[in-house]
Amino acid sequence: MSARCTGVILAGGQATRYGGAPKGLERVAGRRIIDRVADALGDASDSLLLVANDPAAADWLPDVPCVADVRPGLGGLGGIHAALVHAGSPVLVVAWDMPFVPASLLAELRAMAERDGADAAVPESGSRRGLEPLCAWYGPRCIDAIERRLEAGDRRVIGFYDDVTVSRLPAEAVARHGDPSLLFLNVNTPDDLDLAERHPAAHGGRDRPEA
């Protein structure tokens, strides 16, 4: 029997490239990005949690518990840390500005982590890190590793990976769930939102990621 897993929507950042507006509340093909993320996580996990520091965040998803960063001001790393501390279980985390992450990919990350006995399961991508740490599975042992890194002044979102067991989902396996450039698209700017809106996947086109 698999361990219970919490799906966590990470609604962090100041959205400076989006004029400070809460970008996850923007709509792609008529649906808020945050709702798209919640649906994918809901299909791949046992419960949901929203990590956000905005005072209005509790109203964004009224049926989902909302918590703040334990250590504010640490960006994505702080979000992962808060997710694990508040959930008290393994977590699947997805940044709230990623409208096309499919439940099938999240489910594969969860299964891989459990199969490998890993502390983290992360998909490979063409990003500068080569990985997508804000679309990943993390286990409770990551908490201590993150805190040690923070105490050492290391705020890199993947800095603690050197101190835990990480399973990487190969790029070719990721591609089975859809075009990686679409799966991991971040809506950071109005231009990104326009790109997402115009993509066939937003409207159920043939490039739609599997759900």
Secondary structure, 3 states (H helix, E strand, C coil): CCCCCEEEEEECCCCHHHCCCCHHHCEECCEEHHHHHHHHHHHHCCEEEEEECCCCHHHCCCCCCEECCCCCCCHHHHHHHHHHHHHCCCEEEEECCCCCCCHHHHHHHHHHHHHHCCCEEEEECCCCCCECCCEEEECCCHHHHHHHHHHCCCCCCCHHHHHCCEEEECHHHHHHHCCHHHHCCCCCCHHHHHHHHHCHHHHCCCCCCCC
